[in-house]
Amino acid sequence: MKNDSSLVQINDDIVKKLYFIHHDEKEYCLASGTDILFFRLKVPTTNENETRKALPFIIEDELAVDPDQVHIAFSIPDQQGFTSVAVVNKDIMKIWAKYIEKKDNKILHIIPELFSINLSNEEVVLIDRGSNILFFNPSGNSFCCDDSLFPNIFSENYPISDTKIINAYTNRADKILPNDNKNIKINLLPNLSDDEFKDRVRKGIETSSINLLSGAFKPIKYLNELITIWLRPIIISLSFIFIYPILIILETHYLDSKILDVKLKLNQVYNSIDESIGNRQNPIEYIKTILADKQENQSKYFLTYTNILFQTLSEIQGSRLISINFENDNKILSVNLSVLSYEDVETIQNNLSSKGLMVREGNSRLVDNKVITEIKLGER
């Protein structure tokens, strides 16, 4: 069921935990404070809908309230198969979503501040923000808590066997970090100013994989864009399904009309040519007959010429046919021959001429001690 925020009252204390950053021509909203719980766990599915259904049962024992009272956002699984999860009370989320809707309906992301402070996937980061401490561990649990609670929460969530160096941006390490465990490696760095912190968040926005405006709180504008994206191919597909057959029918009708028109014109031509014929055959069949006669006539010449040519070549030792071409309109057979001498060329011409053919000699040339000659044969 979609979230209905029409009756939600804006609470300034809750809203002030939101702030906005412009990055890469987009506006982002970031949520700070301790109202968000974070988990890193394995979910027995990679399907988004199945993950959304499974997570309330997986984290139920870690919550102080009923799972129905919280909004859960999550990332896609990382390379190790772990899913990052952010949990916020639905009442708070309704206020945030309503505030975003009124302030700027172009904003499509509320990103947990904690998930934007790491600039490297291998970096464990601690940032002291005064009353709150942010701790991000890409391979373990991350959290944001009151500074007074940090030592205990840190001890419970950070394994002493972890060999990563903690980059701690704080000026009071002795107060917030445990000093009784020498195995923990800490790189102390100067505390970040507000501008330095927001600049770091701005750079880390692209690495954030969780958007609180998801699930029941996904913006209507975003949903409309999705509908538009899917609606276009659906409309095109339906248009193709219904319009294409109509176009085929129209095209078929057009071709049929053209064929009929050609037949009528052929009848007119046929009638005008032969008015004296009493029993006229179908004009199409008449034309087919003419074409068949013409083809048969041309084939007769081709077969006659080639038969005489091959008989003649068989009598000349070392002669070879290189190429042959028959000109239908002129009834001329052009051949290129290879023979051993110019005398053989003359002998071939005389033999062909004596058998009733018209013989015309083309170019002759000597190539590799053989004579290449062109001869044209036709009806005398």
N, C-alpha and C positions, 0 to 999 in steps of 0.2 A: 504494500500500500504506500502510495506517495505521501510525503510529509506535507501537512497542511499548516503553514506558518501564518495564516491570515489573522489569527487571534493572539499571536505571540507579542508580548510586551518587551520592548528593548530595555535591557538592564545595563546601565553604564559600567558597573563594576565588572561585568562579564565581557562587555564589548571592548573595554580598554585593553584587554589582553590580545586584541587583534591589531596588526599594523600592516601597512601596504608598501610594496617595493615594486618599482618599475624595472623590468629586465627584458632585454631583447624585444622591445616594442610591445611588451605585454605587461599587464598589471597582475600582481600576485598578492594574495592575502596570506599572512603568516600568523599562526596561533602560538602564543607564548604562555608561560605559566605552568602550573602543576595540575591542570585539569585533564591532561591527557596521559593515559597509561600506555606503555609500550611493551610489546612482546616480540620475541624472535623464536619461531617454532616451526616444526615440520607439519604440514597438512597432508593427509593421505590422498590428495587429488590436486591436479593443476587446473581443473575446470573452474572458471570464475564463479559461476552460480553455485556449484557444489561447495566451493570454498566458503562462500558467504553463508551457506546453510550450516556448514560444519563448525565454523569458528565459535559461535556462541556456546556450543557444548564443550569444545576443547578448552576454552578459557574460563568456563563457568566457576570452577573452584578458586580462581584467582581474583574474582570480583567480589566486591562488598555488597553489590545489589544484584537484582535479577537481570539476566542477560537481555530481557526485553526492554530494559530501561536504558540501554547503552547503544550507541552507534559505533559500528566497527568498520574501519577502513583498513585496507591491506595492500601490499605490493605483490608483484609477481615473484615467484620463487627465485632466489639467487642461484649462483653456480653450485652451491652446496645443497640446494634443495630446501633452504629455509625461507620462510615467508615473514616479512616484517608486518606487524599489526599495531594499529593505533586505536585506542578505545576512549570515547568521550561520552559523557552523559547526554542523553537525547534532548533534555530540556536546555542544556547549554548549547548544543548543536543547533537547535531550532532558533535560538536567539542570534547565533552567529550567521546562520543562513538568511534570516530575515534582515539582519543588518546589511549584509552583502547585497541582497536584492534591492534594498532601498538606496544604498550608497552608489553602487556601480554594477549594473546588470551584465557588464562585459567580463567581470571576473568569474572565472570558471574553476579556480583552485583556492582551497584553503590548505596550506601546507604546514604541518607541525614544525615549529621552529627548530626543534631538535634534529630533524632530518635534513636540515640545510647547513649544518655547521661543519660537516666533514667534507674536506676538499680532496680527499683521497680514500679509496676503499680500504686501504691498509692502515688508516690512521685512527688511533683511539684518542678521543678529544675530551678534555674537561675544560669548561668555560665557567668562570665565576661571574655571575651576574648580580652579585650583592645578596639579596634575600633568596635567590634561587641559584642552584647549581645545575648545569647541563652536562650530562655525561653520555657520550656516544661511542658505542663499541660495535663496529660493523660485523664482528663475528660472535657477539654475545648480546646480553641484555643492555638496553639503553634506557635512560630515565632522566626526568627533571624533577627535582624535589627541593624542599626548603633546606637552606644551608645547615640548619641544626640537625636535620635527619640524614644528611649525606653520609657521614662516616659509617653508620649502621647499614644503610641501604647499599653502599659501596661494598662493604665486607660481605654482604649476603649475595651480591650479584656478580662480583668480579673474582674469578678463580685465581688463587695464588700461583697456579701453574702457568698462567698466561705469560708469555714471554714478550709480548708487544710493549713498546714504550708508550707511556701515557703522556701526551702533550698537554700539560696543565697550564692554562692561562689564569693564573691567580697570584695575588700578593700575600695570601695567608695560607700557604700550604700546610704550615704546622698546625693550623686549627681544623682544617677540613679533611686533610688526608691522614690516613693511619700511618703512624711511624713505627709500628711494632713489627712490620713485615718487611724484611730486607730484600725479599725476592721481587717485589714490585718495582719496576723501573719507571721512574718519573723524570720527564724533561720539563723543568720549570721555565715558564715564559711569562713576560709581563702581561698584566691584566689588560683586556681589550677595552678601549673606549666605546661609547655608543656608536660612533661613526665607524670605527674599525669593525665592530661586531656586525653591524648591518651590511658593511661592505663584504664581509666574509659570507654572510647569509646570502647576499645577492649572487655571489660567485657559486655558492653551493646549491642554488635552487634547481639547477639542471640535474643534479645527482639525486634529488629527492624522488622517491618512488611511491609516496603515499599522498593521496588527495582526499581530504575529509569531505569534500563535496562529491560524494559518490553514493551509490545505492539509493536509498530513499531521499537523499539530499542532493541528488544530481540536479543541476540547474535545468529549468524548463528550456531555456535557450539552447543548451547543449543537446537536450533531447530533440528539440525541433531541428537542429542541424543534422542529427543522426537520421531523423525521419526523412529529411530532404535528401540526404545522401542515398538512402535506400529507395526512396520513392521514385527518383529519376530512372534508375535501371528498370524498376517494375513497370513504370509507364511505358518506357521504350519497348520492353519485352511484350507487354500487352498490345501495344500498337503494332508490333511486328506480327504477333499471332493473328490479330484480327484484320489488319490492313493489308498485309502481304498477300493473303489469298485473294482479296478483292482486286489487287493490282494484277495478279496472275490471270484472273478471269477477264479483266479488261484488256490485258495484253493479248490473251488468246482470241478474244472477240475481234480485236483490231487486226491481228494476223489473218484470221478467217476472212474478214472483209477484204483485205488486200489480195488474198489468194483468189477469192471470187471475182474481184475486179480484174485480175490478170487473166483468169479463164474467159471472162466476157470479152476482153480485148483480143485474146487469141482467136476466139470464135469470129470476131469481126474481121480480123486480118485474114483468117482462113477463108471466110465467105467471100471477101473481096478479091482474093487471089484466084479462087476456083469456083466461080458461080455455075459453071457448066456441069459440074459433077452431080449426078443424080443421087447416088447413095453415098453420102459423105460419112466418113468415119469421124470419131471423136478427134478434135484438133490436137489434144495432148498426145494421143496415140499416133496421130499423123506426124507430129514433130519428132516423136521418139523413133518412128520408122526412118525418117530422113536422116537423123543422127546416126542410127545404126548402119544405114547404107553407106554413109560417109565414112564411118569408122571402118567398116568392112573393106571399102574401096582403098582407104589409106593403108590398112594392114596388108592388103594384097600387094601393093607396090613395095612396101617394106620387106615382106617375105621374099618377093621375087629378087630384089636387089641383093639382099644378104645371102640368098642361096647361091647366086652366081658368083658373088664375091668370095665366099668360103670355098667354093669349088676351085676357083682360080688360085687362091692362096695355097691350097693343098698341093698344087703342082709346082710351087716355087719353094725350094729348100731354104730354110732359115728365115722365112717371112713370118711376121707377127703383127696381129691387130692390136693397136694401142688404144684407140678410142673410136666411138661410132655415134653419129647423131642423125636423126631423120627429121627433116623439115616437112611438116604435114601439108602446109599450104602449097609449097612448091614441088612437093614429091621429090625432094633431093636428099640423097644419102651421102653424108660427109664422113670420111674415115681418115684416120691417121695410121700409117703403116710403118713398120720397121723392116728393112730388107738389107741384104748384104752388099748390094752394089746399085749403081744407077742403071745398069743394064737390066736388073731385075725390075726396076720401076717401069722401064719401057715395055718389058715383056708383059707385066701385069696389065698395063693400059691397053696394049694390043689385044690381049685375050678378052678383057672385058668388053672392048669395042666390037670384037668379032662375035660376041654373044648377044649383040643387039642393044647395048647400053650406050648412052651418051656419057663420055668420060672427059672430065676437065681436071688438069693437074694444077695443084696449088704449089706452095713453097716446098722445096726439098733442101735438106741440109745434112751434113755429115756429123754424126755424134758418136764418139767412141768406136770409130771404124765401122759404123753402120749408118745407112741412109734412112733418115726420117722424112717421109713424104706425105702430103695431103692430097687426097683424090676425092672428087665429087662425082657421084653417079646419078643419072637421071634417065627419063624416058626420051628416046631419040625421036 
